């Protein structure tokens, strides 16, 4: 059998690490793009590492920046991937209000750079664009592939641009390009500044006596939260179809931030009201009140269905945090430091 090659942008993030695991399990050779930094940022994929001199190594990393179109085109031409998964972005919605130009450049224009590199090099690959439920913004739920967009943040606006440029390159140039419109999906590998991980960490730390309070913003916002390892399976399935198309991936359930907080604290036997405090600094200038996805199309065409819903997700994340504070754990949680050994896998 011919071994497929995949290139993942954002491989060091939550989704990138799970996707790399999945593709390696399926026998792919996996290449990932990482940004050069003076500190290590490869914690989530260290368990996948093999020395590149090992003849069985199938994971390779390359320095690159999504603001550098020349570098991206050079990598694509050299690596000749069968599939490209574009996951990298400035992905924090609240931060996008503080850094709108940077968000537009990395989250929006990076998609154009990748697609133009594919077009200009005539690379016969399949392209996945990580679209977001934040594109729907103010539109009432449930939201599906036909729902109009009304983004409420610079991040959402940038993702709308990336969505339409992906469709344009598909229609104008015949590139196999799909948009995966993923609703919120979380795990123990989520960054600690994202609300779900922040809450899970706080519940575990308060239970352990390491902190006493958790400061939060809007508790009334409602989201459709799923489990990230399941969502990367949907990404892969999208690129295995005969024809490219766009898909919503979601659980179809709605829980408030307050609900998530309550589930996390209840799991460790605490009353969240004794510990959670309000801080207006965590409010967004414009809020998204309710996102609930209708994934009927993904269910029907891709055969994809979610298994882990929000209550179980909260328990999984809290258990991972408790284990990281003093016991064994089933899945790797990003540590504060990283092994320098993985840097030998990075090629310039």
N, C-alpha and C positions, 0 to 999 in steps of 0.2 A: 504494500500500500504506500502511496505517496504521502509523506509527512507534510502536514500543513504548517505554515509559518504565520504567526500573528504578531502585530505590533500594538502595544498598549501605551497610550499617553495617560499619565496619572497612575502609573503602576504602583507607586508607593502609597496611594490612598486606600481608603476602605474598599471601594469597589474594585480598584485595580488589583489589590492583593487577592481578593476572592476570585476574580476572573482569571488571574494568572494560575491559581491553584486548579481551577476547573479545566483550563486549556491544557495544562501539563498532564492532568489526569487523563485527558482525551488523546494524549500523544503528540500534541503540538510542540513545535519549537517556538518559544516565546521571547520576544524582544520588548524591552521597556525603555521609555525615555524618562530620564531624571534630570532635575535641575542641579547644576553645580552649586554647592554651598559649603561653607566652612565647618558646618556641623552635619552629622549623619542624619539622614531622613529615610532610611531604608528598613526601619524596624519591622514593619508589617510583612515584609517578604524575606526576612533573613532565614526563616525555616525552610524556604524553597531553594536556598543557595547551594550550588555546587561549584567548585573551582572550575573556571572556564577551560582549564587544561585537561579536565576530566573528559574523556571521549563520550561519556554519557550525559554531559551537561546539556540542558535544553533551555536554560534561562540566561539571557544576556541583557545587560543594561548599557545604555548609551547616554552620554551627556547631551542635553539639548534644551532649548527654550522655545516655547510656542510663539514668542514674539519674533523669532528669527526664521523667516520663511526659507531662506537659502539653506540653512542647516536641516530643516525639516525635509525639504526636497531632496537633499543629498542622502539623507538616511533612507528615505523611501526608495530611491533609485538603487542604492546599494543593497538593501535588505530584501527587496522584492517580496513583501509580505502578501499572503493570500487574503488576510483579513486585517483591517485597521479598526481598533476600538478607541474612539476619542473620548476619554473620561476626564482629562485634566481641565481645570478651570479655577478661577477664584470663586469658590463655591459657598462662601458664607454670606447669607442674605443680608444680615445686619451690617456686616463690614462693607458690602457693596454700596451702601449709602455714604460711607466715609471715603471710599475709593472708587467712584463711579467710572473714571476714565480708565484706570487700570483694569477694572472688571470688564469694561467693554472691549478692551484690547485683548485680554487673555481668554475671556469666556465667549466673546462673540467672534472677533476677527481671527482667532486661532483656527476656527473651523474653516474659514475661507482659505487660510494658508494651506491647510492640509488638503482640502479638496482641489485647490489650484495646483498643488504639487502632484496630486494623483492625475489630474487632467494633463498637465504639461509633460509628464514623463510617460504618459500612456500606460500607466500601471493597471493591469487588469485585476484589481483587488475589490473586496467588498468593504464598505465603510459604515461604521456605526457611530452615530452622533448621540451623545448623552443629553437628551432633552429633559425638561423638568416640569413638574406640576406647577411650579411657580409662574409659569407662562400664563396659566389660567387666571391667577390673581383674584380679581373681584367678581368673576363669573360664578353664579350659584351652582352648587353641586347637584347631581353627580356630573363629573366632567369626562368626556370621552374624546375620540379622535376628531369628531366633528364640532366640538365645542369651540367657540371663538376665544381668542386670547385677549386678556386685559391685565397685563403684568403690573405689579405694584411695587417694584423695586428695580434698581439698576441691574441687579442680577437677572431678574425675570425678563427685563427688556433685552439684555444681551443674549439670553437663551432663545427668545423669540427670533432674533436676527439669525442666530445659528441654525435654528429649525428651518427657516425659510431659505437660507442659502443652501442648506443640504437638499431641500426639495428642488431648488432651482438647478443645481448641478445634476441631479438625477434626471430632470425633465429636459434640460438643455443639452447635456453631453452624454446621456445614457449611462452614467456611473451608477453602479449598484450601491446606493446610499440609503440608509434608513434612519429614522428618528425613533429612539426608544424614550417615550414620555413616561419616565419613572416617577411615581409618587414617593413620598418619604420612605426611605428604607435604612434601617439602623442595625447596629451590632456592637459588640465589645470593641471593635476596631474603629469605631467612629471617633473623630477628633474630640478632645475634651472640652472644646468651646461650643460644641453643638448641644442643643438643649437636652436631648435624650441621654447622651453620655454624661453631661454635666449633672443631671438629676440622679442617674444611677450611681455615679461616683460619690455624690453627696450623701445619698442614703447609706451606702456602705461605710463611708468615713464617719458619719454621725453615729451609726451603730457601733463602730469600733472606738468611738471616743476621740477621733482625730479632728473633728470640727463640730460646731454646734448649730450653725445656721446656713441656710441656702438662700441666696438672693435671686429673685426671678422677676421677669417682666410680665407680659400678658399671659395670664393663665387660661383665658377663655378661647383662644384660637384653637380650632379643631383641625386635626390632620388624619390622614390615612397612612398609618405606619405599618410597614412590612419588614421582613428580615432580609438583609442584604445578600447573604449567600444564595437565597432563592431568586433574587432579582437578576444576578449575573447569569444565571441559567437562561433567563428570558432573553438577555442580550445575545447570547450565543445562538439561541434558536432563531432569532430574527435573521441572522446572516446565513442560515441554512435553508431558507425558503427559495423556491424557484424564482420568484419575483420580489423586488424590494418594495417595502411598504412601511408605514408608520404605525406604532402600537402604543397604547396606554398599558402600563403595568402597575397594578394596585391591588389592594385587598378588598376594596368596596366597603370598608368599615370606617366609622368616624369616632374619634376620641379627642377630648380636649387635652391641652397641656396639663390642666388640673387633674384629669383622669390618670395621665401617665405618672404624675408626681404621686398621686395616691396609691397606685399599684406598686411603685417602687418602694415607698416607705412602709406600706402594709406588709410587703414581703419580708421586711426585717423587723416587723413588730412595732413600728413607730407610727405615731399620729403626725402626719405631715404638717398640720396646723401649728404644732409646737415648734417647728423649726424653719418654715419657709417665710421669707420676708420679701416685701415688694421693693424694687429699685427701678425707677423710671428710666435709668440709663439703658436698660435692656429693651425698651420699647422701640419700635421702628417708626419712622416718620409717616409711613402709610402701611397699614396692616392688611394681611390676608386672613379673612375670618374663617373660611371653611373650604378645605380641599378633600374631596372624596372621589376616587377614580372608578370608572366603569371599565373593567378589563375584559369585557365580553369577547371582544375581537381576539385578544391574546389567548383567551381560553379556547376559542373555537378554531383559530388558525394555527396557533403554535402549540396547542395542547398544554399550556402553562396554567397552573393554579397555585395560589399561595397556600401554605400550610400553617405558618406561624403568624398569629394575630397579636395585637397590641398587649393584652394582659400577659401572654407567655413571653413576648419579646422583653417586657419590663423585667420579668423574673430572670430571664437568661442574662440580661445585661447586669443586673444587680449581683447575681451569683458570680459572674466573671470578675466583678470588682471586689467582692468579698474574698474570692480565691486569690486574687492578685495581692491582697493585703496580708495574706498569711497562710495560704494553702496551695494545693495543686489546682490546675485548671485545664479544661479540655481543649481550649483553643487559645492561640497566642494573642495576648493583649499587648499593644505597643508599650514598650518600656521607655524609660527616660533616656537611655543611652543605646548605642548600637555597636555591633562588632565591626571593626575596621576590615575584617576579612572580606566582607561583601564588596568592598570597593575594588577588589581585584577583578570583579565581574564586570566592571564598568569600562567600556572601551571608548576612546575618543575618536 
